[in-house]
Amino acid sequence: MAIDIDCIDDTKKYGGFSQKEVDSRGRLDLTFENAQVRAASARVKSSGVVSLLAKWHEQDHPTPGAGGRPRSIYDHAILVGLMLLAQEHSPLFMRSLSLVFQFRLTPESRTLLGLPTPGEERSDMHFERQRWEKNTNNAYHRIIALMDPYPMKRYWSLTYTQVQEVLDAHDERREVQMKKRLDTFTNAFLLMTFNEQPRRIRRASKNIDLSIDQTFIAPATRKGYSKTTLAQRVQAEAEEGAVAPRSGPVDPFYGWYAKNDDDARHDYAPGTRDMTSPGRQSRANNVKLVWGMTVNTSVRVDSEQPGSTRFPKIAMAATLSLPNIGVSEEAVSVMRFALDTGLPPGIVSADKQYFANATVERLHQPVADLGFTPSTEYRIDRLGVQGGKAGAEYIEGDVYCPGTPQALKDTTKQFMAGEIGNDTFRQRIQERTQFVLRNKEKPDAKGRTPKMCPALGNSPTVTCPVREISTKAADKPRPGVDPEDVPEFLDNICTQHSVTFTEQDTIRQKQALPYQSKEWDNFHTHARQSIESLHEGFKDPGTEQMELSGRRRVRGFAAAQLFITILLVNYNLRKIASFLWDEEHGTTAPTNPIMRRRDRIWDNPYTKTLARESALELQRLGKLISPLRT
């Protein structure tokens, strides 16, 4: 039935809207409870970041200023306000933050944060809002200025000549100092979230095992520029009337990230200028290059009980970096920050982007110095025998007897080439472990380890025509070295009781677990799934939405890292709270969990499971459940 609009009462000033709805511009300005504000305030204080900011301010401004209007909003309030917005999954806008301070706090909470009382005169409401927004914005940028590696004005698009001027004026020493501050700020916050857990959860494992990776994050401004053609564009702008004016980027301090091609990513040393840019080559290779930055993260994993739920999978450390620059150094940095938990270093898992491609000096050695042992994959060209010492051969993370059967030496290469099946491969990997050299003694203070032939000692694992079996050895079947596999020239490993190996001898190939063994596969799968789950979790559009730059519109590298820090902190706190709730109210996981329908009727290459009853076969038999409503 149609309604006669002439009969509707139109005497109200705002029609069907109340005064409060109009004043709030249609938002729900719900007041935060005192307990929520106190909890956020306590966490900010316990992180120590407020003290860090005060110390950095004193270092940068040793001489007091000449005076002026005193600040009305302090660092502590800004950080607490951002944590409150993140907790309710609101965008981290400066306007939203100013509205929290002006309208959404109780008098008690306002006193706790040291905020002034807002004016209540309606005639002055517009200017009052502007004052709160301006003061909030100023307070936020005072924090950013203390740790901005790339300071510049970001109000408008630049000409390419201005882009070149900004790059030429860049202070690399300041960049290093401010980057260090930024990372310290981020990881002080993340350490706070770790310490919020009960001690029994913090100490659930003896060591801290990590899985590390990096993921792409879009900046607040999306337009980039080609670094390979910058000089040409600058020259073209200098020629008056030669080209039509084209706007450049707002911020030149980001980089191009290959989103769909691992081989197109690089790991240049810090200080190197990455020239990756869109062009004919990237288009020809169908490489999707996106403009932005990368978040380097580490998640806590469990090498003692892979796949268990003894603790929540939270971000242990994080940094922000430019694509293709310092991937190795950022990885070492997140490992170093994770050790602030006080737990001894354990195993660190990474994909081929790290240990498989990095240089020993930039990654393997610093990781060893920290005390972590890698668990990773190898490049195809580094499978099988990769050199050796004193006759012994280096094969995929271990040191082997030179008489190891050739089929066992090449088993991984044959499996990757599709020449042998999975069952044969697993059997050969297990057989190959018998030919590994055994430690005669523990490593000394300098990392030197005496190793002996596997046919020697009271517990030999193989027999060899060159070696006489010990009379104390147990009488049991052992694999033997075939006489044809005995090397023509017997080197020291075949003639001496032991050979000393240094840390440098095996550092590139070293693995925490026998490569491709069942133990390695279980941990590696658990670790890779954990880090990917972390990235999917904090990018989830329903929660932190970190991938959406529209949630964090303040421009600049430092602003992006501050927002990412707040979102990661909220992710960690949310995961910890959910874990504790499940621990108290959830049911115990079954010993033999029921297989999910997804894995029961479909092949899953990622989890390496095959369908028990094929969906297509069920469909042919008419046993597949119909999607139609009946």
C-alpha positions, 0 to 999 in steps of 0.5 A: 500500500502506497503512503501519501507523503503529504500526510507525513509530519515534516515539522521536525528539524531532522525528520526521522533522525535524532539530534544525537544521530546527526551530531555523531554523523550516523556513527554509533559512538559507544562509550568504552568501559573503564575496565577496557581502557585500564587494560589497554593502558596497563599493556601500553605501560608494561610494553615500555614503549612510552619510556622509549619514546620519551628517551628518543625525544630527549636524544633528538631534542636535548635543548628545551624549546622556547615555549608555546602551547603545551600539548593536550594529548600525550603518547600514552593516550594515542597508543591506548586509543589505537589499541581500543579502535583495533580491539573493536575492529574499527579503521585506524583513522585519526578522525576516529581516534579524535572522536574516541577522545572527545566522545567515547571515554568516561571521565575516569578514563579521560583522567587516566589518559590525561585528556582535557574535558571537551567543551559542550557548547553546541555553537562551538561544536564544529570548531571543538571537533576540529581542535580535537582532530588537529591535536590528535593528529599532531600528537600522532605525528610527534610519535612518528617523527621520532622513528621515521626512516624516510622523512618527507612531506606527503601531501601531494603527488610529486613530479619525477624531478622532485622524486629524484630530489627526495632520493638524492637528499635521503640520509642513509645513516638516519634511515638505519637509526630510525629503522632500528627504533621502529623495530624496537618499538614494534617488538617491545609491543609484541613481547608484551603480548607474549608476557600476557600469557600465563607462565605455564603457556610461555614455558610450554616448550623448552626452547623457542622454535620459530617459523619465519616468512614475509608477506606483502602489505599495500601502502596508503598510496598505491602509485609507484614509479619505474626506477629504471626510467626515472632518469629519462622522466626527469630529463623529459620534464626538463625539456619544456613542452616536450611531454604532457604533465603526468603526476608521479608518486606521493611517496617514493620510499616503497618498492615493487614486489613480485606477488606471483613469482618467487624467482622474481624476488631478490635479496639485496644487501641493505643499502643497495638500490633495488631496480625492480620495476614493471617493464617488458621483461616482467610482462613477458614473464607474466610477473605481477609486480605490486607497489608496497612493502613487506612485513617480516614475521615469526610465529612460535611453533612446536618442534617437540610435538608438531601440530599440537596445541600447547600454546597459541600461534602468535606473532613473536617478532615482526619488522617492516622492510622494502621488497627485495632489500635485506631479506636475510638481515630482517630474518635475523632481526626477527629471530633476535627479537624473539630471544627477548622472551628468555627462552633458549633458541631452538629450530627455525623453519623457513622456505626456499627464499631464505637458507636455500638462496642466501649467502652464508655470511648474511644468514647462515652464520648470524643464525648459528651465532644466535643459536638457532638451527635451520629446518628448510628445503634445498634448491634442486641444484643443491640436492645429492652430494655437495662436496665433502672433507677427508673422503666424507660427503656432504648430502642434504644436511648430514655428513655421509660415508663415501661408501653410501650406495649411489641410489641412496645418495641420489634418492631425493633428486630421483624423487623430485624428477618423478623417477621413484614413488613416495614409498620408495623414497621414504624407505631410502631416506630411512636406510640412508640414515644408517650411513651418516657419520656419528659424533665421537665427542660433543662439539668444543667451544669453537664448534669443532666436532670429531666424527667417525665412520659409521662402521666404527665403535661399539654401536656401528650402524653399517658394516664395511669391508675396510673396517673390522667390526667391534667385538663389543658390537651387538650381533644384529643385521646391519646394512653393508657397504658394497665392495664396489662402492668402496672408494679407490683411494681411502681418505682419512675418514676410512683410515683414521679413528675420527676426522674433525669437522668445523662449524664452517664445513657444514653450515650451509647444508645444516639441518635440525632434523634429517632432511625429508625424514618423517620427523622433518616432514611433520615439523616442516609441514606444521611450521609452514602451515603455522606461518601461513595461518598467521598471515591469513589471520591478521589479513582476515577481512573480518578482523584485523584486515591488515592487508586493506590499506583503507584501514590505515590511511596515514601515509609513510613507512613509519606510520604503516609500521605503527599501525601494523604493530597495533594490529599485530598486538590486537591479533596476538591478544585475541588469539591468546584470549581465544586459546584460554577460553578454549582451554577452559571451556573447549572439549579435548581433541580426540585421539583419532580425529574424524577426517574432514569431508574435504579431505575424505572425498578430495585430493589435497596436494597441500596436506599431501592427502588422497581421497579415501572415497572419490567425490567423482566416484560417489557422483557416478554412483549417485551417492553424492549429496545434492546441493539442491534444497528439497 
